[in-house]
Each structure stands twice: as C-alpha cells, then as structure tokens.
Amino acid sequence: MNPPTPSVDPPGSTNKRWLLRQISLFANLSDAYLDFIAARSRLVEYEKDEIIYSQGDPPSALYCLVSGRIRAFTRNPSGKQETLDVLQRGEYFGMISLLTSEPHSVTTQALNDSIILRIKQADFDTILKEMPELAIHLSTALSRRLSQKNLGQKRVFESTLISTYSHQKGTGGTTYAINLAASLHKETGKRVILIDISPSGDAICQALGITQCPVALQLKGAGFDQARVQASIIQHLPLGIDTLNVAHDPRVATDVTQVIPLLSYMTNLYHFVITDLPHDMDRTVFKALVQADRIHIVTDGNREHLEETAKLIAELEKTIQQAEERIKIVVNEPSQELTSEERATLVGHKIYATLPKVDIPAPGHPIVLSHPDWEDAKAIRRTVKCKDFLDAVSLIQKIATLAEAEDHHPDLHLTGYRTLAVELSTHAIGGLSENDFILAAKVDQVLPS
C-alpha cells in the first residue's frame, strides 16, 4: 500500500525548522541546513489506524514523526500480528529500507492521528550528498538497528490510552475513572495518569475532596507547549497516580487540534493514560474518544440512557475499527426493571461490566484503596447466559484453552444449567494482578454478546 498523497501542511505546524530540530537526526544541524531540508520535505497527516507503508512495499521515503504514535509490526505465516516497536514524537523510520534498497520488513500504522514529515527518496539522496555528516550518523544508527533486529531485541514501551465518557451527570463516570486509574496502578505497579477534561477542569479535584485545585491547563495556541503541560502535571502520592486538569471550552477551535498532541505526548510518559471526558458531546470530546485504544462508556440502567448509549456506539462504529473490541459498556448501579440481556439488547453491544451500588462512604478516596477488602475490588467477574447446557460447556472449554495458554486459571461456576460465571483473581496476593487483566481481555473476545 503506497503512502497517501501529501495533504496541505497542517495549520500551526508550518515552522519546519522548529519541527526538524525535534527530530534527533537533525537536531544539531545549522539553520541553513535545516532550511535546505525543509524545502525538500512535506508534512503529511495520517488518521488513526491508517497504514503508512506495508511489509513488502518498496522504499520511497524517510519518515519523521512530528506528533502522534506509530506502531511497527509484522505478520507471521498464520497472519497474527506481532508489535516490534511503538514510535513516538521525534523518532524517524523507513531508514533501513531506504539505505539498503530492500523492501520494508515491517508494516507501520498510526495508533493516533499523526503528523509526519516525509522526505522522498530522491530528495533524501540530495540531502545526503549536501551533508555527508548525516550519512555517518545514519550508518551508525543503521548498524545499531540491524544489530537489534538480528538479536531479536525489542524496545516497545507499551502504553494504553483509555477514554471514559458518560452521557448524563450522576451516572458515576468520574468516580469510575478515578477508581480505574487507582486500581490499574495498584494492581500493575505501572505509571498511570488521569486527565480531567471538563469545562472547569476541576471535576476530579472535587471528587477527590481537594479543596484547592491547581489552575487548570488551557489548550490554547497554535503549537503544542510540552513544557507547559509538564509543569501542570500533579502527583498524588497516596493514590500512586498523577493527574492533569484541563479546562475545555467547546467554543475554542484550538482545543480539537491540541487534544491529540496532548494525549500522544502522555503515552511517551505513562503506561496507562486515562481521560475523563465531559458529558456534553462536541468535536473535541468525540476526537478524544476515537483516539483511544479503549473507550469505556459509563451509564446506568435507565432505559432512555441506554438508548442514548446505543446511538453513540452507532456513531463511533462509523469512525473506528474493531469497535466490538475497543468499546466497553459499564452499567453503574443497574436498575432491576431490566435484565442483563435486555440492557445488552438496548445498547446493541456486549455489557463489559455491571457495578453494584456501594453504600460504603469513601469521600475523597477511591474505594478500591480505602476498602481493599471490598469484594468487587479484588476480582474481575463476568456472568453470561448461554443458549443451553451444551453451549455453556463449549464456552467453558474455550475459556479453559485460553487459561492454559496464559497459565492463569479463573474460577468457573455453572448454575441453572446455562448461566456461567467467570471470576478472575490472583489467589497468591488476594486480589488482582496484571495477568488477570490480560486474561480478562482475551476471555471477553469469546463471550457471547
């Protein structure tokens, strides 16, 4: 698949000299050399999930990542994808094929909307003739990358971008986001940031009982200000997570262009980036949703709210790939007037989790931390009603095969001949581990809708 025709240079990103200095390959060159390269390069926009080039394609350009994330992967003979690298802002790729004239050995794909500075092969050759010192730098980099490739070394920094969204106030979306962030850090020990994007930028502060919230970050200006973002990050040592307060004004046009660089930058720093979005839908909120690796939509058992959720899912499915896998529906405090099957039918999507009403007061602190013995904080549970007994036994066999492959085994309970309950926890630690989250994600793929 050939690269797309270059678009018009994106607004606010036309200072190519400044952009080139962000690329390690060009960082130490003089302004005259940078201008020489700028005249022979082109800014190209790629949408999330778009392929830049495919494994086996002939080399055609050098690619320098200005913003976004790029995944490099291969396919084995059975067609399964294996991620070899995740490239971040400032990195460059396509170099090995360009210098060796061999077809690309990997496929590269945009994990988020991305802006790439592309230098065509003929222009790249001209640049190397004009600046022989670049050839020395590239030969060293090429040797290093080929050595890593031959040794099978990987340097993937895995980061998951999760957006949480609720249509209505009072459905517990922000509380869910806080507990999700705290739980992910507690159970995995990895770096987590929770980003509050709301009109005031203090929704999470209020939920945590913080009386004096820091001034919220404003998404202003044509260029992404990395230093200003870094200075606005707040550490919450008792929770083990960081937070960032962002005041979002839907009337400000730059918000929609700034949100993607913001989220992409955070994936450089954190293993989990959780964004709690405001209730009112607009372009910025929708853009943040579709950029996420996982979309958690929090609703309650109200029929009208479930129908609104179904409409949102239908809109998301028009835009994103693998919607069935990426969209997670969380029903908070479900009413008893509807069965779980009726709720799933109304939303037209599998229910990821149902959360019970919690009567334990936990002001200013996530319940998963303040009440670690709370039953629902120590295990992941799924309950599904199968067609009949044989269907239930078949599902048990599928889950057992997955569990054996992961060497991690859930508790399975079959009641009423066709109702199967799956419970995941790590008994050795009396709670959840990263293995539970990994297996839960795989089990979700075999559970019926």
FISE-86720 format. One record per residue (C-alpha): residue number from 1; residue in one letter; z, y, x. Coordinates in Angstrom, 2 decimals, decimal comma. Layout:
<pts>
[NUM; A; [Z; Y; X]];
...
</pts>
This chain:
<pts>
[1; M; [0,00; 0,00; 0,00]];
[2; N; [-1,12; 3,27; 1,56]];
[3; P; [1,15; 6,35; 1,65]];
[4; P; [0,65; 8,82; -1,23]];
[5; T; [-1,37; 11,96; -0,84]];
[6; P; [0,94; 14,66; 0,57]];
[7; S; [2,34; 16,97; -2,05]];
[8; V; [2,78; 20,71; -1,72]];
[9; D; [5,64; 21,47; 0,65]];
[10; P; [8,90; 21,40; -1,40]];
[11; P; [10,46; 24,79; -2,10]];
[12; G; [13,31; 25,69; 0,18]];
[13; S; [12,17; 23,19; 2,82]];
[14; T; [9,27; 25,06; 4,41]];
[15; N; [11,10; 26,14; 7,58]];
[16; K; [9,64; 23,26; 9,56]];
[17; R; [11,01; 24,47; 12,88]];
[18; W; [14,55; 24,20; 11,50]];
[19; L; [13,77; 20,82; 9,93]];
[20; L; [12,30; 19,44; 13,14]];
[21; R; [15,49; 20,34; 15,01]];
[22; Q; [17,36; 17,98; 12,65]];
[23; I; [15,23; 15,06; 13,90]];
[24; S; [16,70; 13,52; 17,06]];
[25; L; [13,25; 13,02; 18,58]];
[26; F; [12,50; 16,77; 18,52]];
[27; A; [15,99; 18,31; 18,69]];
[28; N; [15,77; 19,59; 22,30]];
[29; L; [12,22; 20,97; 22,27]];
[30; S; [11,40; 24,66; 22,65]];
[31; D; [10,41; 26,80; 19,66]];
[32; A; [6,81; 26,86; 20,91]];
[33; Y; [6,63; 23,07; 20,96]];
[34; L; [8,30; 22,83; 17,56]];
[35; D; [5,74; 25,23; 16,10]];
[36; F; [2,96; 23,11; 17,67]];
[37; I; [4,34; 20,01; 15,92]];
[38; A; [4,98; 21,87; 12,65]];
[39; A; [1,32; 22,84; 12,44]];
[40; R; [0,39; 19,14; 12,67]];
[41; S; [2,91; 17,71; 10,21]];
[42; R; [3,22; 17,60; 6,45]];
[43; L; [6,20; 17,38; 4,10]];
[44; V; [5,84; 14,57; 1,57]];
[45; E; [8,07; 13,81; -1,41]];
[46; Y; [8,82; 10,21; -2,41]];
[47; E; [10,61; 9,25; -5,61]];
[48; K; [13,46; 6,74; -5,74]];
[49; D; [12,20; 3,13; -5,32]];
[50; E; [8,77; 4,30; -4,10]];
[51; I; [7,24; 2,35; -1,22]];
[52; I; [6,33; 4,39; 1,89]];
[53; Y; [4,46; 1,54; 3,57]];
[54; S; [4,44; -2,24; 3,15]];
[55; Q; [4,88; -5,11; 5,55]];
[56; G; [1,43; -5,89; 6,99]];
[57; D; [-0,03; -2,40; 6,45]];
[58; P; [-1,83; -0,85; 9,45]];
[59; P; [-0,05; 2,05; 11,19]];
[60; S; [-1,11; 5,50; 10,06]];
[61; A; [1,70; 7,99; 10,79]];
[62; L; [5,14; 8,75; 12,21]];
[63; Y; [7,73; 9,39; 9,51]];
[64; C; [10,77; 11,66; 9,98]];
[65; L; [13,41; 11,64; 7,24]];
[66; V; [14,40; 15,16; 6,14]];
[67; S; [16,54; 14,15; 3,15]];
[68; G; [17,29; 11,01; 1,18]];
[69; R; [17,70; 7,37; 2,23]];
[70; I; [15,08; 4,84; 3,27]];
[71; R; [15,54; 1,06; 3,25]];
[72; A; [13,62; -1,14; 5,69]];
[73; F; [13,32; -4,76; 4,55]];
[74; T; [11,29; -7,93; 4,98]];
[75; R; [10,43; -10,77; 2,63]];
[76; N; [10,93; -14,39; 3,63]];
[77; P; [8,41; -17,10; 2,59]];
[78; S; [10,24; -17,58; -0,72]];
[79; G; [9,88; -13,86; -1,50]];
[80; K; [13,57; -12,96; -1,06]];
[81; Q; [14,19; -9,51; 0,42]];
[82; E; [16,37; -9,01; 3,49]];
[83; T; [17,51; -5,48; 4,31]];
[84; L; [17,26; -4,79; 8,04]];
[85; D; [18,18; -1,12; 8,13]];
[86; V; [19,05; 1,87; 5,98]];
[87; L; [17,71; 5,08; 7,50]];
[88; Q; [19,48; 8,39; 6,98]];
[89; R; [18,61; 12,05; 7,37]];
[90; G; [17,37; 12,90; 10,87]];
[91; E; [16,01; 9,44; 11,73]];
[92; Y; [12,37; 8,55; 12,28]];
[93; F; [10,42; 5,34; 11,66]];
[94; G; [6,95; 3,78; 11,84]];
[95; M; [7,06; 4,33; 15,60]];
[96; I; [6,75; 0,72; 16,81]];
[97; S; [3,53; 0,05; 14,91]];
[98; L; [2,14; 3,44; 15,90]];
[99; L; [2,67; 2,80; 19,62]];
[100; T; [1,66; -0,88; 19,63]];
[101; S; [-1,19; -0,58; 17,07]];
[102; E; [0,24; -3,64; 15,32]];
[103; P; [0,68; -3,88; 11,52]];
[104; H; [4,05; -2,80; 10,11]];
[105; S; [6,58; -5,63; 10,36]];
[106; V; [8,75; -4,27; 7,53]];
[107; T; [8,44; -2,59; 4,16]];
[108; T; [10,08; 0,81; 3,75]];
[109; Q; [11,30; 2,07; 0,37]];
[110; A; [13,05; 5,22; -0,82]];
[111; L; [16,59; 4,48; -2,00]];
[112; N; [16,80; 8,04; -3,35]];
[113; D; [14,30; 10,80; -3,94]];
[114; S; [13,39; 11,60; -0,35]];
[115; I; [11,53; 14,24; 1,67]];
[116; I; [9,71; 13,00; 4,74]];
[117; L; [7,94; 14,92; 7,49]];
[118; R; [4,78; 12,89; 8,12]];
[119; I; [2,68; 13,19; 11,28]];
[120; K; [-0,67; 11,42; 11,06]];
[121; Q; [-1,67; 9,13; 13,90]];
[122; A; [-4,39; 11,43; 15,28]];
[123; D; [-2,00; 14,41; 15,26]];
[124; F; [0,71; 12,28; 16,84]];
[125; D; [-1,66; 11,36; 19,71]];
[126; T; [-2,44; 15,06; 20,22]];
[127; I; [1,27; 15,88; 20,35]];
[128; L; [1,95; 13,20; 22,96]];
[129; K; [-0,86; 14,50; 25,18]];
[130; E; [0,56; 18,03; 24,94]];
[131; M; [4,18; 16,90; 25,50]];
[132; P; [4,32; 13,91; 27,86]];
[133; E; [8,13; 14,09; 27,94]];
[134; L; [8,11; 12,85; 24,34]];
[135; A; [6,29; 9,71; 25,47]];
[136; I; [9,16; 8,94; 27,87]];
[137; H; [11,71; 9,41; 25,08]];
[138; L; [9,67; 7,21; 22,75]];
[139; S; [9,15; 4,45; 25,29]];
[140; T; [12,92; 4,26; 25,82]];
[141; A; [13,55; 4,20; 22,06]];
[142; L; [10,81; 1,60; 21,59]];
[143; S; [12,32; -0,66; 24,25]];
[144; R; [15,75; -0,37; 22,64]];
[145; R; [14,47; -1,13; 19,13]];
[146; L; [12,34; -4,08; 20,27]];
[147; S; [15,37; -5,47; 22,13]];
[148; Q; [17,49; -5,18; 18,98]];
[149; K; [14,71; -6,79; 16,97]];
[150; N; [14,40; -9,73; 19,39]];
[151; L; [18,16; -10,24; 19,40]];
[152; G; [18,26; -10,12; 15,62]];
[153; Q; [20,72; -7,23; 15,68]];
[154; K; [21,34; -5,25; 12,50]];
[155; R; [22,87; -1,82; 12,20]];
[156; V; [22,98; -1,44; 8,46]];
[157; F; [25,60; 0,94; 7,13]];
[158; E; [25,83; -0,26; 3,55]];
[159; S; [26,65; 2,43; 1,03]];
[160; T; [26,71; 2,13; -2,74]];
[161; L; [26,11; 5,15; -4,95]];
[162; I; [27,77; 4,84; -8,38]];
[163; S; [27,45; 7,39; -11,20]];
[164; T; [29,87; 7,31; -14,14]];
[165; Y; [28,98; 9,02; -17,39]];
[166; S; [30,44; 9,38; -20,91]];
[167; H; [28,67; 10,93; -23,89]];
[168; Q; [31,86; 12,05; -25,56]];
[169; K; [35,14; 13,58; -24,45]];
[170; G; [38,16; 11,37; -24,89]];
[171; T; [36,44; 8,08; -24,04]];
[172; G; [38,21; 7,82; -20,70]];
[173; G; [35,26; 8,34; -18,36]];
[174; T; [37,12; 10,40; -15,76]];
[175; T; [40,15; 8,09; -15,84]];
[176; Y; [37,79; 5,15; -15,34]];
[177; A; [36,09; 6,86; -12,37]];
[178; I; [39,44; 7,60; -10,68]];
[179; N; [40,69; 4,04; -11,11]];
[180; L; [37,35; 2,63; -9,96]];
[181; A; [37,50; 4,72; -6,77]];
[182; A; [41,13; 3,86; -6,05]];
[183; S; [40,56; 0,18; -6,76]];
[184; L; [37,47; -0,06; -4,53]];
[185; H; [39,41; 1,41; -1,61]];
[186; K; [42,48; -0,72; -2,28]];
[187; E; [40,56; -3,98; -2,54]];
[188; T; [37,89; -3,47; 0,13]];
[189; G; [39,62; -1,12; 2,59]];
[190; K; [36,38; 0,86; 2,91]];
[191; R; [35,74; 4,61; 2,74]];
[192; V; [35,42; 5,97; -0,80]];
[193; I; [34,69; 9,47; -2,08]];
[194; L; [34,92; 10,58; -5,70]];
[195; I; [32,72; 13,56; -6,57]];
[196; D; [33,69; 15,62; -9,61]];
[197; I; [30,62; 17,33; -11,04]];
[198; S; [31,81; 19,30; -14,07]];
[199; P; [31,49; 22,85; -15,45]];
[200; S; [34,77; 23,91; -13,84]];
[201; G; [34,81; 21,37; -11,01]];
[202; D; [38,48; 20,59; -11,64]];
[203; A; [38,35; 17,69; -14,14]];
[204; I; [39,57; 15,14; -11,58]];
[205; C; [42,28; 17,52; -10,30]];
[206; Q; [43,63; 17,85; -13,84]];
[207; A; [43,51; 14,09; -14,40]];
[208; L; [45,46; 13,55; -11,19]];
[209; G; [48,05; 16,11; -12,21]];
[210; I; [47,20; 18,51; -9,37]];
[211; T; [48,28; 21,99; -10,43]];
[212; Q; [46,48; 23,98; -7,75]];
[213; C; [42,90; 22,77; -7,40]];
[214; P; [40,82; 23,96; -4,43]];
[215; V; [37,91; 26,26; -5,19]];
[216; A; [35,02; 24,10; -6,38]];
[217; L; [31,81; 23,91; -4,39]];
[218; Q; [28,85; 25,77; -5,88]];
[219; L; [25,42; 24,18; -5,49]];
[220; K; [23,65; 27,37; -4,50]];
[221; G; [20,93; 28,44; -2,11]];
[222; A; [17,55; 27,05; -1,19]];
[223; G; [18,76; 24,89; 1,73]];
[224; F; [21,41; 22,18; 1,85]];
[225; D; [24,51; 23,50; 3,64]];
[226; Q; [26,08; 20,49; 5,34]];
[227; A; [28,95; 22,46; 6,91]];
[228; R; [29,97; 24,00; 3,58]];
[229; V; [30,03; 20,58; 1,92]];
[230; Q; [32,04; 19,05; 4,76]];
[231; A; [34,62; 21,83; 4,54]];
[232; S; [35,07; 21,22; 0,79]];
[233; I; [35,99; 17,52; 1,05]];
[234; I; [39,64; 16,84; 0,19]];
[235; Q; [41,68; 13,89; 1,44]];
[236; H; [44,07; 12,21; -0,99]];
[237; L; [46,19; 10,08; 1,34]];
[238; P; [48,36; 8,45; -1,39]];
[239; L; [45,17; 7,20; -3,10]];
[240; G; [43,29; 6,38; 0,08]];
[241; I; [40,19; 8,21; -1,13]];
[242; D; [38,51; 11,59; -0,63]];
[243; T; [37,32; 13,89; -3,39]];
[244; L; [34,81; 16,70; -3,68]];
[245; N; [34,96; 19,24; -6,51]];
[246; V; [31,57; 20,61; -7,58]];
[247; A; [31,21; 23,26; -10,29]];
[248; H; [27,96; 22,61; -12,14]];
[249; D; [26,26; 25,35; -14,14]];
[250; P; [23,29; 23,90; -16,12]];
[251; R; [21,70; 27,37; -16,15]];
[252; V; [21,34; 27,37; -12,34]];
[253; A; [17,99; 25,87; -11,38]];
[254; T; [19,02; 25,06; -7,80]];
[255; D; [21,66; 22,58; -8,99]];
[256; V; [19,00; 19,94; -9,72]];
[257; T; [17,40; 20,34; -6,27]];
[258; Q; [20,75; 20,32; -4,44]];
[259; V; [22,31; 17,26; -6,08]];
[260; I; [20,03; 14,72; -4,34]];
[261; P; [20,64; 16,01; -0,77]];
[262; L; [24,36; 16,13; -1,59]];
[263; L; [24,53; 12,51; -2,73]];
[264; S; [22,29; 11,30; 0,09]];
[265; Y; [24,46; 13,07; 2,67]];
[266; M; [27,59; 11,40; 1,29]];
[267; T; [26,03; 7,97; 1,75]];
[268; N; [25,97; 8,76; 5,50]];
[269; L; [29,76; 9,04; 5,48]];
[270; Y; [31,15; 6,70; 2,81]];
[271; H; [30,73; 3,08; 1,80]];
[272; F; [31,20; 3,99; -1,87]];
[273; V; [30,14; 7,32; -3,39]];
[274; I; [31,30; 7,67; -7,00]];
[275; T; [30,09; 10,62; -9,04]];
[276; D; [31,89; 11,55; -12,27]];
[277; L; [29,36; 13,46; -14,36]];
[278; P; [29,89; 15,95; -17,21]];
[279; H; [29,42; 14,99; -20,87]];
[280; D; [26,62; 17,44; -21,61]];
[281; M; [23,29; 15,99; -20,51]];
[282; D; [20,86; 18,20; -18,58]];
[283; R; [18,31; 17,78; -15,77]];
[284; T; [20,92; 17,70; -13,01]];
[285; V; [23,10; 15,12; -14,78]];
[286; F; [20,11; 12,90; -15,55]];
[287; K; [18,85; 13,22; -11,97]];
[288; A; [22,26; 12,16; -10,62]];
[289; L; [22,22; 9,16; -12,98]];
[290; V; [18,81; 7,86; -11,99]];
[291; Q; [19,51; 8,31; -8,24]];
[292; A; [22,50; 5,96; -8,40]];
[293; D; [22,46; 2,35; -7,27]];
[294; R; [24,79; 1,57; -10,19]];
[295; I; [25,18; 3,51; -13,44]];
[296; H; [28,46; 3,00; -15,30]];
[297; I; [28,28; 4,35; -18,86]];
[298; V; [31,74; 4,56; -20,43]];
[299; T; [32,02; 4,61; -24,20]];
[300; D; [34,42; 3,47; -26,90]];
[301; G; [33,96; 1,10; -29,84]];
[302; N; [32,81; 3,82; -32,25]];
[303; R; [29,52; 2,77; -33,85]];
[304; E; [27,95; 6,23; -33,52]];
[305; H; [28,89; 6,45; -29,84]];
[306; L; [27,42; 3,00; -29,19]];
[307; E; [24,17; 4,06; -30,85]];
[308; E; [24,06; 7,21; -28,66]];
[309; T; [24,57; 4,98; -25,64]];
[310; A; [21,61; 2,84; -26,72]];
[311; K; [19,40; 5,95; -26,82]];
[312; L; [20,48; 6,95; -23,32]];
[313; I; [19,76; 3,45; -22,00]];
[314; A; [16,28; 3,62; -23,53]];
[315; E; [15,61; 6,90; -21,68]];
[316; L; [16,95; 5,52; -18,40]];
[317; E; [14,78; 2,40; -18,71]];
[318; K; [11,70; 4,62; -18,76]];
[319; T; [12,64; 6,04; -15,36]];
[320; I; [14,47; 3,44; -13,28]];
[321; Q; [13,60; -0,01; -12,01]];
[322; Q; [15,84; -3,05; -12,53]];
[323; A; [17,65; -1,30; -15,38]];
[324; E; [19,27; -4,52; -16,58]];
[325; E; [20,98; -4,93; -13,21]];
[326; R; [21,77; -1,29; -12,44]];
[327; I; [23,20; -0,13; -15,79]];
[328; K; [26,76; -1,23; -16,57]];
[329; I; [28,27; -0,58; -20,01]];
[330; V; [32,04; -0,20; -20,10]];
[331; V; [33,70; -0,14; -23,53]];
[332; N; [37,10; 1,55; -23,35]];
[333; E; [39,71; 0,63; -25,97]];
[334; P; [37,20; -1,14; -28,27]];
[335; S; [37,93; -0,95; -31,98]];
[336; Q; [38,48; -4,18; -33,88]];
[337; E; [35,92; -3,38; -36,57]];
[338; L; [33,09; -4,65; -34,35]];
[339; T; [32,86; -7,95; -32,47]];
[340; S; [31,76; -8,02; -28,84]];
[341; E; [28,40; -9,43; -29,96]];
[342; E; [27,92; -6,58; -32,44]];
[343; R; [28,73; -3,99; -29,77]];
[344; A; [26,19; -5,56; -27,40]];
[345; T; [23,59; -5,59; -30,18]];
[346; L; [24,17; -1,91; -30,98]];
[347; V; [23,72; -0,79; -27,37]];
[348; G; [20,89; -3,26; -26,74]];
[349; H; [22,42; -4,14; -23,39]];
[350; K; [24,92; -6,54; -21,89]];
[351; I; [28,53; -5,26; -22,01]];
[352; Y; [29,78; -5,17; -18,43]];
[353; A; [33,48; -4,80; -19,23]];
[354; T; [35,87; -4,02; -22,07]];
[355; L; [39,06; -2,18; -21,16]];
[356; P; [42,21; -2,60; -23,26]];
[357; K; [44,36; 0,24; -24,45]];
[358; V; [47,01; 0,99; -21,83]];
[359; D; [50,41; 2,01; -23,16]];
[360; I; [51,98; 2,34; -19,70]];
[361; P; [52,18; 6,05; -18,86]];
[362; A; [50,75; 6,85; -15,44]];
[363; P; [50,49; 10,62; -15,18]];
[364; G; [48,79; 11,88; -12,08]];
[365; H; [48,27; 8,46; -10,51]];
[366; P; [45,68; 5,68; -11,09]];
[367; I; [47,19; 2,78; -12,98]];
[368; V; [45,67; 0,29; -10,52]];
[369; L; [48,00; 1,80; -7,88]];
[370; S; [51,04; 2,86; -9,91]];
[371; H; [51,21; -0,51; -11,72]];
[372; P; [49,77; -3,09; -9,29]];
[373; D; [51,19; -5,94; -11,40]];
[374; W; [49,17; -4,82; -14,44]];
[375; E; [47,14; -7,89; -15,41]];
[376; D; [43,80; -6,10; -15,69]];
[377; A; [44,18; -4,54; -12,23]];
[378; K; [44,44; -7,92; -10,50]];
[379; A; [41,36; -9,75; -11,77]];
[380; I; [37,79; -9,36; -12,98]];
[381; R; [37,22; -11,06; -16,33]];
[382; R; [34,14; -11,85; -18,35]];
[383; T; [34,07; -13,57; -21,75]];
[384; V; [30,82; -14,79; -23,28]];
[385; K; [29,97; -16,75; -26,42]];
[386; C; [27,27; -19,35; -25,72]];
[387; K; [24,80; -20,85; -28,20]];
[388; D; [26,52; -24,25; -28,29]];
[389; F; [28,56; -26,65; -26,18]];
[390; L; [25,63; -27,79; -24,03]];
[391; D; [24,66; -24,17; -23,35]];
[392; A; [28,23; -23,45; -22,24]];
[393; V; [28,27; -26,47; -19,90]];
[394; S; [24,91; -25,40; -18,44]];
[395; L; [26,30; -21,90; -17,77]];
[396; I; [29,36; -23,39; -16,07]];
[397; Q; [27,03; -25,35; -13,78]];
[398; K; [25,10; -22,18; -12,86]];
[399; I; [28,32; -20,32; -12,04]];
[400; A; [29,60; -23,31; -10,06]];
[401; T; [26,42; -23,31; -7,95]];
[402; L; [26,85; -19,59; -7,20]];
[403; A; [30,53; -20,09; -6,38]];
[404; E; [29,80; -22,94; -3,97]];
[405; A; [27,15; -20,84; -2,20]];
[406; E; [29,67; -17,98; -1,77]];
[407; D; [32,57; -20,37; -1,02]];
[408; H; [34,63; -18,42; -3,54]];
[409; H; [35,66; -20,05; -6,80]];
[410; P; [36,54; -18,40; -10,13]];
[411; D; [38,75; -19,76; -12,90]];
[412; L; [36,62; -21,03; -15,80]];
[413; H; [38,04; -21,57; -19,30]];
[414; L; [36,03; -23,11; -22,16]];
[415; T; [37,59; -22,69; -25,60]];
[416; G; [36,35; -23,30; -29,13]];
[417; Y; [33,54; -25,47; -27,63]];
[418; R; [31,29; -22,47; -26,77]];
[419; T; [33,41; -19,48; -25,65]];
[420; L; [33,52; -19,27; -21,86]];
[421; A; [35,95; -17,04; -19,96]];
[422; V; [35,35; -16,33; -16,26]];
[423; E; [38,19; -14,89; -14,18]];
[424; L; [37,84; -13,76; -10,58]];
[425; S; [40,73; -13,01; -8,24]];
[426; T; [41,85; -13,97; -4,75]];
[427; H; [44,99; -16,06; -5,14]];
[428; A; [45,94; -15,73; -1,47]];
[429; I; [46,53; -12,00; -1,89]];
[430; G; [47,47; -11,99; -5,57]];
[431; G; [44,69; -9,57; -6,51]];
[432; L; [41,08; -8,61; -5,92]];
[433; S; [39,12; -8,84; -2,69]];
[434; E; [35,59; -7,83; -1,72]];
[435; N; [34,49; -11,45; -2,30]];
[436; D; [35,46; -11,10; -5,96]];
[437; F; [33,20; -8,06; -6,42]];
[438; I; [30,31; -9,80; -4,64]];
[439; L; [30,55; -12,95; -6,74]];
[440; A; [31,11; -10,95; -9,96]];
[441; A; [27,82; -9,12; -9,41]];
[442; K; [25,99; -12,44; -8,99]];
[443; V; [27,69; -14,02; -12,00]];
[444; D; [26,61; -11,05; -14,12]];
[445; Q; [22,97; -11,99; -13,42]];
[446; V; [23,33; -15,43; -15,06]];
[447; L; [25,49; -14,46; -18,03]];
[448; P; [23,55; -14,19; -21,32]];
[449; S; [23,05; -10,71; -22,83]];
</pts>
